[in-house]
Amino acid sequence: METWIILLLAVVVLWVLFRPITKKELDRYNDKDNWSNMGF
């Protein structure tokens, strides 16, 4: 059970660290008025 949790956590960390960051994502992240960009 613990190995599944550790494996899942490792996969999530690797996905967050190595996912491609596009210019569009960076623009949305740096935009001060980002309430309109939250996907609602």
Secondary structure, 3 states (H helix, E strand, C coil): CHHHHHHHHHHHHHHHHHCCCCHHHHHHHHCCCHHHHCCC
